[in-house]
Amino acid sequence: RQDNDSIRISTLCHNPHRPIENLMVPNYNTSRCIMTHQPSEDGIIYICGCVDEQECNDKLIFENHTNGYSMLQSKEVIPVAAISLLPPLLVAVMITVIFYLCRTQKQRKRAKSWVGKQGQGPALPEPGRAAERDEKLSVLMDDGPAAMNATCANSLNHNTELLPIELDEMVGKGQFAEVWRAKLNHSSSGQYETVAVKIFPCEEYSSWKNESQIFTDASLKHDSVLQFLTAEDRGSGPRREYWLITAYHSRGNLKDYLSRHILSWMDLQKMAGSLVNGVAHLHSDYTACGRPKIPIAHRDIKSTNILVKNEQECVICDFGIAIRLDPSLTADDFANSGQVGTARYMAPEVLESRVNLEDLESFKQMDVYSMALVLWEMASRCEVVGEVKNYELPFGSKVQEQPCVDTMRDIVLHGRGRPEIPSSWLVHQGMRFLCDTITECWDHDPEARLTAHCVAERFNLMAQMDCDDILNNNTDNEVGKTASAGGEQQDNDGSRSTP
C-alpha cells in the first residue's frame, strides 16, 4: 500500500534465497501464500512465498485481525492499465456519437434544402409534418388530373420513416418480387390512398437496390414512367423484406388489358404513343425541360412490364435490370450486360450474344426491337385491321408460353422470323404507316433500326395526319350540306313557279 492509498500487487517466480525489494521472503516453505506485513520506506508492504503447488501465488491470503485470514484471488484484480484507459475510451465514444449526430442532422438539412430547390414549395413547420406527407402522397391518385406532380413523387425517397401501409391483395408475382395493392393511410385525415407495393425477399436485395437507384434519379420522372414514392427496408433477419412503393393503376398490365379489350384507332394511337414517348425519354440525353440526364436502357420491355392508366395511356415499369448508360463507363463495366431480359422479346444480337458493348447505342437498339413487338401486340387488337383475332403474344403459336433462348434463336436469328402482319392491316392508312414503323424497328441489323425519338416523331406525324383528315372530312361535310340545301331551295323555287 502506497502513501497515496494506491495499492500495487505483483506476483512472480523467485528464488527465496534472494531478496525482493531489499526484503527476504519469510515462511516460504508452505503451499499457501500468506501475506506478511513488512516495514518499507514507500509505505506498507506485504510479502509472501510458497512452494510445492502449481500457481500457489495465485491466491493471496491476508491476515484479518477479526476473522483470521481473508483470501484475495490475484486474477480478480483489475489491471491498472485498464482503469487508466477507461476515461479516454469513454471520451472517444462520446465524441464519435456527437460527431455522428451532427453529421446526420447536417445531411437532413441539406436534403430538405435540395428538395426546396426542386420547386416543391416552402418547407412546413415541424407540427405540420403529417400534413406535408399527406399532401405529397396525394400525387399518387390514379384518378387524379393528368398533370400530376411527378417531381414530388420521385423525390420522396428521402423519407426516413416507414410509411403507414396496409397490404390488401397480391396482384402480381414475378421472378424476383411480388406486387401488392395496398392502402396508404393519411394520419391527419383518417383517409387512405391505394398504392402498389413491390416486395423483394432478402435474397433479391441486388434487384431491389438497382431498381430503387433507377427510380430515385430525379431525371427519370415522366408521364409515361411509373410514378415512384419511396423505397423501404423492412424487417430483419430471414424475414427481412425490401419494398418499392409506387402509384397503383387498377387497369393492370398491358398484356391483361389487351386480352380483354379491343382498341379503337384513337385508343391505339394514344396508348402506343405514350409507350413510345416513355422509351424516348429513357433513351434521351436531356429531360423535357432541357436539363442533361444520363440515358437509361430498360432491357426488359414487354407487355407485362407496361401498365395502363385510366387516361388510356401507358406507363413503363419494372426497372430491375435497367442500366444507366453513363459515358464514363467502359466496356468492362458492361461485361455482364449482354444476354438479359425475356427470351421472347430479345433482339437477334442479344440471342446471338453479339452485343457491341463499346457502343452505348446498342442497348437502346435492343429496347427498340422489344418495343416493336409490343406495338405489334397493340396493333393486333385494333378494330381497324378488320377481323380482330384473340389476343396473342408475339410468335404466339410458334413457341411455348415461356420459350427458351435456343428456341427464339432458331426462329428470330436463323429463320429471320417476325410476328405476322396480314395484308388486311395495310388497308387503313394510319395502320399501314404504323406497320412500316414497326418493321423498321425490328430490323435484323441494329444499326438500321429507328431510334425511339424517330418513332416518337412519326407518332406525332400520325396524329397530325388524323387531325388533317378530320378537318378535311368536316369541310367536305359542310360543303355537302351547303350544296344539298341549295338544291332543296331550287326545288322549292321551281315548285312555286309551276302553274
C-alpha atoms as one frame of an Amber mdcrd trajectory, in Angstrom:
protein
   0.000   0.000   0.000   1.458   3.341  -1.108   1.323   6.560   0.904  -1.268
   7.937  -1.544  -3.604   4.992  -0.692  -2.956   3.249  -4.005  -2.320  -0.492
  -3.981   0.121  -2.317  -6.220   0.168  -6.108  -6.369   2.698  -8.198  -8.281
   3.366 -11.944  -8.402   6.392 -13.734  -9.808   8.515 -16.872  -9.617  11.538
 -16.108  -7.413  14.495 -17.729  -5.679  13.626 -17.413  -1.947  17.300 -17.134
  -1.048  17.466 -13.768  -2.781  15.859 -10.543  -1.542  12.839  -8.808  -3.109
  12.729  -5.053  -2.710  15.630  -5.454  -0.218  13.488  -7.882   1.829  13.922
 -11.612   2.328  10.858 -13.804   1.790   9.675 -15.264   5.121   7.904 -18.596
   5.636   8.192 -19.750   2.046   8.168 -23.496   2.844   4.378 -23.745   2.564
   1.804 -24.328  -0.168  -0.235 -21.286   0.887   0.818 -17.709   0.168   0.120
 -15.946   3.480   0.953 -12.237   3.246   3.247 -10.941   5.986   3.488  -7.263
   6.884   6.943  -5.788   6.366   8.124  -2.218   7.008   9.105  -0.172   3.942
  10.202   3.370   3.094   7.486   3.642   0.404   4.604   2.666   2.682   3.131
  -0.620   3.866   4.324  -3.732   2.099   3.079  -7.288   2.330   5.159 -10.201
   1.113   4.715 -13.952   0.979   6.256 -17.032  -0.576   5.037 -20.545  -1.307
   6.266 -23.781  -2.869   5.121 -27.323  -3.686   1.931 -26.297  -5.575   1.269
 -25.120  -9.149   0.416 -21.397  -9.246   0.379 -21.263  -5.466   0.806 -17.485
  -5.504  -2.436 -17.078  -7.434  -4.316 -16.860  -4.138  -3.050 -14.208  -1.738
  -4.065 -14.648   1.885  -4.170 -11.553   4.091  -4.338 -11.623   7.856  -7.654
 -10.335   9.154  -7.469  -9.123  12.750 -11.062 -10.061  13.494 -11.810 -13.139
  11.419  -8.481 -14.818  10.966  -7.499 -14.744   7.279  -9.119 -13.302   4.120
  -8.284 -14.521   0.630  -7.770 -12.400  -2.491  -7.545 -14.013  -5.969  -4.923
 -12.161  -7.981  -6.848 -12.672 -11.259  -9.743 -10.704  -9.787  -7.624  -7.583
  -9.555  -8.461  -5.129 -12.335  -5.288  -4.146 -14.150  -4.210  -0.608 -13.566
  -3.780  -0.099 -17.325  -7.444  -0.943 -17.951  -8.582   1.525 -15.306  -6.382
   4.249 -16.724  -7.648   3.645 -20.285 -11.335   3.712 -19.372 -11.791   7.537
 -19.174 -10.134   8.238 -22.559 -12.182   5.442 -24.101 -15.439   6.930 -22.814
 -14.438  10.364 -24.095 -13.671   8.915 -27.537 -17.069   7.184 -27.666 -18.860
  10.395 -26.703 -17.000  12.394 -29.365 -17.883   9.786 -32.004 -21.577   9.851
 -31.068 -21.703  13.655 -31.110 -19.955  13.767 -34.494 -22.405  11.222 -35.949
 -25.449  13.125 -34.682 -24.147  16.426 -36.042 -23.386  14.891 -39.429 -26.812
  13.238 -39.648 -28.540  16.496 -38.796 -26.491  18.331 -41.414 -27.401  15.769
 -44.092 -31.095  16.095 -43.263 -30.912  19.876 -43.579 -29.090  19.504 -46.901
 -31.757  17.087 -48.173 -34.543  19.483 -47.204 -32.699  22.317 -48.925 -32.311
  20.217 -52.079 -35.999  19.345 -52.133 -36.840  23.038 -51.785 -34.639  23.884
 -54.764 -36.519  21.345 -56.891 -39.602  23.543 -56.764 -41.653  21.672 -54.192
 -42.679  24.724 -52.251 -41.566  26.068 -48.897 -40.935  23.706 -46.007 -43.725
  23.315 -43.496 -43.192  23.859 -39.778 -42.462  20.799 -37.656 -46.047  20.353
 -36.332 -47.232  20.042 -39.939 -45.080  17.080 -40.958 -48.043  14.719 -41.149
 -49.991  17.167 -43.280 -46.938  17.654 -45.508 -46.681  13.917 -46.067 -50.396
  13.614 -46.820 -50.176  16.455 -49.319 -47.232  14.879 -51.128 -48.779  11.414
 -51.213 -51.869  12.745 -52.937 -49.964  12.843 -56.236 -50.381   9.060 -56.497
 -54.125   9.179 -57.075 -54.779   7.112 -60.219 -57.979   9.020 -60.941 -56.361
  12.419 -60.457 -55.684  15.028 -63.119 -53.353  14.200 -65.972 -50.839  16.849
 -64.946 -49.672  15.113 -61.755 -46.652  16.468 -59.958 -44.211  13.699 -60.841
 -41.324  15.722 -59.416 -42.847  15.500 -55.985 -43.445  11.770 -56.241 -39.913
  10.957 -57.359 -38.239  12.952 -54.591 -39.914  11.341 -51.596 -37.215   8.698
 -51.307 -35.544  10.930 -48.677 -38.236   9.939 -46.184 -36.566   8.119 -43.270
 -39.796   6.947 -41.610 -41.672   3.838 -42.716 -44.953   4.811 -44.309 -48.214
   3.627 -42.693 -49.069   0.982 -45.285 -51.573  -1.859 -45.024 -51.192  -4.635
 -47.601 -54.501  -5.519 -49.238 -54.160  -8.079 -52.045 -51.380  -9.577 -54.156
 -51.981  -8.533 -57.775 -48.865  -9.909 -59.447 -45.888 -12.201 -58.947 -42.676
 -12.209 -60.941 -39.304 -13.884 -60.860 -37.837 -11.525 -58.278 -40.747  -9.970
 -56.389 -44.453  -9.825 -55.593 -46.695  -6.840 -56.289 -49.422  -5.943 -53.802
 -52.265  -3.487 -53.838 -52.061  -1.623 -50.541 -53.606   1.179 -48.527 -51.509
   4.175 -47.616 -53.113   5.752 -44.572 -53.274   9.514 -44.087 -52.538  10.267
 -40.453 -54.181  13.680 -40.481 -57.474  12.890 -42.225 -58.018   9.214 -41.443
 -58.416   8.502 -45.162 -56.193   6.348 -47.358 -54.921   6.123 -50.898 -54.360
   2.997 -52.944 -50.725   2.347 -53.856 -48.714  -0.523 -55.295 -46.033  -2.220
 -53.186 -43.390  -4.343 -54.863 -41.895  -6.674 -52.242 -38.491  -8.290 -52.742
 -37.277 -11.111 -50.440 -33.939 -10.616 -48.730 -32.083 -12.748 -51.295 -33.169
 -10.376 -54.099 -31.557  -7.336 -52.499 -29.478  -6.562 -55.607 -32.597  -6.330
 -57.814 -34.302  -4.034 -55.307 -31.195  -1.888 -54.999 -30.805  -1.490 -58.765
 -34.459  -0.591 -59.312 -34.561   1.834 -56.389 -31.410   3.578 -57.668 -33.002
   3.967 -61.103 -36.261   5.262 -59.623 -34.609   7.786 -57.322 -32.958   9.524
 -60.268 -34.878  12.802 -60.447 -34.456  12.946 -64.218 -36.475   9.728 -64.640
 -39.814  11.409 -63.940 -42.140  11.416 -66.926 -45.843  10.920 -67.599 -45.036
   7.589 -69.281 -42.853   6.256 -66.459 -44.390   4.718 -63.339 -44.510   7.255
 -60.516 -42.290   6.307 -57.588 -42.963   7.125 -53.951 -40.193   5.594 -51.865
 -38.031   2.540 -51.181 -38.064   0.899 -47.752 -36.062  -1.725 -45.883 -38.431
  -3.630 -43.582 -37.923  -6.365 -41.011 -34.737  -8.137 -40.007 -33.043 -11.494
 -40.280 -34.504 -14.113 -42.644 -37.841 -12.233 -42.710 -36.256  -9.055 -43.978
 -38.004  -7.534 -46.999 -37.275  -4.712 -49.400 -40.183  -2.587 -50.624 -40.732
  -0.284 -53.583 -43.858   1.850 -53.238 -45.338   3.342 -56.408 -48.573   4.584
 -57.921 -51.276   1.958 -58.398 -53.053   1.517 -61.736 -56.215  -0.542 -61.489
 -56.335  -1.486 -65.180 -53.293  -3.697 -64.736 -50.590  -4.525 -67.241 -50.896
  -4.146 -70.995 -50.959  -7.887 -71.697 -54.013  -8.453 -69.498 -55.683  -5.303
 -70.798 -55.283  -6.310 -74.462 -56.631  -9.776 -73.759 -59.883  -8.196 -72.503
 -60.295  -5.148 -74.774 -60.387  -4.270 -78.465 -58.824  -0.903 -79.260 -60.151
   1.842 -81.466 -57.694   3.630 -83.734 -57.650   6.589 -81.332 -57.027   4.251
 -78.377 -54.159   2.606 -80.239 -52.587   5.939 -81.091 -52.851   7.163 -77.515
 -51.527   4.011 -75.847 -48.780   3.285 -78.363 -47.767   6.943 -78.496 -47.396
   7.142 -74.715 -45.237   3.993 -74.715 -43.002   5.376 -77.453 -42.668   8.704
 -75.638 -41.672   6.868 -72.464 -38.931   4.871 -74.194 -37.713   8.012 -75.974
 -37.475   9.770 -72.603 -35.447   6.913 -71.102 -33.030   6.985 -74.033 -32.719
  10.763 -74.147 -29.676  12.762 -73.040 -31.945  15.574 -71.838 -35.113  15.970
 -69.817 -38.232  17.558 -71.295 -37.137  20.946 -69.909 -33.631  20.673 -71.390
 -31.561  19.572 -68.384 -28.824  16.996 -69.116 -29.540  13.457 -67.958 -27.951
  10.026 -68.142 -29.792   7.815 -70.681 -31.329   4.610 -69.361 -31.777   1.294
 -71.163 -34.716  -0.709 -69.813 -33.559  -4.072 -71.245 -36.836  -5.883 -70.498
 -39.571  -4.062 -72.416 -42.613  -6.328 -72.766 -46.372  -6.063 -72.357 -46.307
  -7.288 -68.740 -43.862  -4.500 -67.820 -46.207  -1.807 -69.126 -49.205  -0.587
 -67.118 -52.384   1.036 -68.420 -53.548   4.262 -66.790 -57.145   5.393 -66.506
 -56.457   8.012 -69.160 -55.915   5.191 -71.695 -52.183   5.828 -71.655 -49.272
   3.555 -70.815 -46.509   3.791 -68.223 -43.284   1.796 -68.190 -42.452  -0.121
 -65.005 -40.075  -2.793 -63.666 -36.561  -1.368 -63.881 -34.963  -4.350 -62.127
 -32.343  -4.939 -64.833 -32.239  -1.439 -66.307 -28.840   0.238 -66.638 -27.668
   3.820 -66.776 -25.737   4.462 -69.977 -23.100   6.611 -68.345 -20.498   7.679
 -70.945 -17.786   7.467 -68.294 -18.263   3.683 -68.030 -16.199   1.283 -70.127
 -16.983  -1.984 -71.890 -15.617  -3.834 -68.855 -18.301  -2.217 -66.704 -20.949
  -3.679 -69.037 -19.247  -7.070 -69.315 -22.250  -8.962 -67.874 -24.896  -6.824
 -69.575 -25.317  -8.764 -72.810 -27.912 -11.537 -72.740 -30.547 -10.371 -70.274
 -34.303  -9.892 -70.414 -37.155 -12.129 -71.583 -36.262 -14.559 -74.379 -39.452
 -13.889 -76.403 -38.587 -10.185 -76.661 -34.808 -10.499 -77.142 -33.271  -8.833
 -80.192 -31.283 -11.022 -82.634 -27.932  -9.682 -81.454 -28.882 -10.477 -77.853
 -29.891 -14.039 -78.739 -26.556 -14.401 -80.515 -24.625 -12.809 -77.615 -23.016
 -10.366 -80.039 -23.948  -7.055 -78.419 -21.432  -4.303 -79.110 -20.615  -3.205
 -75.561 -18.305  -0.488 -76.879 -21.305   1.418 -78.264 -23.932   2.513 -75.725
 -26.431   2.915 -78.573 -26.505  -0.892 -78.763 -28.536  -1.041 -75.561 -31.056
   1.444 -76.955 -31.367  -0.580 -80.173 -32.233  -3.657 -78.120 -35.038  -1.703
 -76.426 -36.388  -0.504 -79.784 -36.654  -4.097 -81.050 -38.596  -5.148 -77.938
 -40.799  -2.053 -78.221 -41.681  -3.016 -81.802 -43.049  -6.361 -80.615 -45.227
  -4.586 -78.041 -46.509  -2.189 -80.716 -47.415  -5.241 -82.815 -49.394  -6.640
 -79.862 -51.383  -3.403 -79.661 -51.960  -3.278 -83.420 -53.256  -6.858 -83.453
 -56.114  -5.810 -81.157 -57.181  -2.702 -83.083 -60.588  -2.750 -84.773 -59.336
  -1.080 -87.979 -57.490  -4.268 -89.032 -60.799  -5.907 -89.899 -61.494  -9.146
 -88.067 -59.813  -8.875 -84.676 -58.465 -12.237 -83.531 -57.983 -13.352 -79.956
 -55.020 -11.780 -78.221 -51.669 -13.428 -78.847 -48.162 -12.733 -77.659 -45.526
 -12.188 -80.362 -44.682 -15.521 -82.071 -47.717 -16.829 -80.168 -48.493 -20.207
 -81.739 -44.916 -20.891 -82.850 -43.424 -21.171 -79.364 -44.378 -22.249 -75.870
 -45.692 -19.826 -73.269 -42.179 -19.260 -71.907 -39.791 -20.095 -74.752 -36.101
 -20.583 -74.060 -33.262 -18.682 -75.688 -32.408 -21.577 -78.016 -35.962 -21.713
 -79.388 -36.073 -17.971 -80.030 -32.609 -18.095 -81.582 -33.827 -20.632 -84.153
 -36.879 -18.521 -85.057 -35.535 -14.966 -84.894 -31.857 -15.341 -85.694 -31.630
 -18.304 -88.046 -35.128 -18.180 -89.541 -35.354 -14.353 -89.541 -38.916 -14.796
 -88.257 -41.092 -11.920 -87.060 -44.750 -11.682 -85.995 -47.102 -11.737 -88.984
 -48.534  -8.517 -90.421 -51.583  -9.539 -92.534 -52.411  -7.601 -95.674 -55.741
  -6.556 -94.124 -53.823  -4.368 -91.708 -52.443  -2.277 -94.569 -55.819  -1.107
 -95.858 -56.075   1.604 -93.207 -53.666   4.450 -93.998 -52.643   5.071 -90.390
 -52.217   1.359 -89.660 -50.058   0.976 -92.768 -47.855   3.814 -91.535 -47.625
   2.142 -88.107 -46.750  -1.247 -89.632 -43.953   0.328 -91.669 -42.598   1.846
 -88.458 -42.809  -1.483 -86.610 -40.974  -3.253 -89.439 -38.144  -0.725 -89.325
 -37.896  -1.070 -85.535 -37.407  -4.845 -85.551 -34.883  -4.872 -88.388 -32.283
  -7.629 -88.117 -29.489  -5.055 -88.342 -29.393  -2.983 -85.129 -27.874  -0.014
 -86.965 -30.814   0.056 -89.400 -33.465   0.341 -86.682 -35.226   3.588 -85.967
 -34.386   5.377 -82.741 -37.094   5.828 -80.129 -37.018   9.578 -80.795 -37.635
   8.996 -84.501 -40.587   6.728 -83.694 -41.994   9.404 -81.384 -41.764  11.925
 -84.227 -43.622   9.526 -86.500 -46.420   9.194 -83.968 -46.675  12.974 -83.826
 -46.924  12.954 -87.617 -49.637  10.277 -87.499 -51.628  12.347 -85.031 -51.279
  15.379 -87.305 -52.419  13.324 -90.305 -55.524  12.230 -88.410 -56.273  15.818
 -87.423 -55.983  16.882 -91.082 -58.274  14.037 -92.163 -60.845  15.049 -89.564
 -60.693  18.682 -90.698 -60.992  17.651 -94.352 -63.928  15.379 -93.592 -65.658
  18.144 -91.657 -65.059  20.574 -94.535 -66.424  18.084 -97.069 -69.476  17.511
 -94.904 -70.113  21.241 -94.627 -69.777  21.658 -98.399 -72.125  18.731 -98.947
 -74.691  20.169 -96.577 -74.489  23.572 -98.310 -74.921  22.034-101.745 -77.843
  19.948-100.525 -79.504  22.975 -99.003 -79.071  24.892-102.296 -80.664  22.071
-104.253 -83.639  21.964-101.943 -84.054  25.731-102.324 -84.076  25.404-106.114
 -86.655  22.631-105.901 -88.822  24.790-103.702 -88.485  27.747-106.089 -89.298
  25.527-109.037 -92.421  24.178-107.398 -93.710  27.662-106.807 -93.204  28.646
-110.462 -95.155  25.670-111.755 -98.648  26.641-112.604
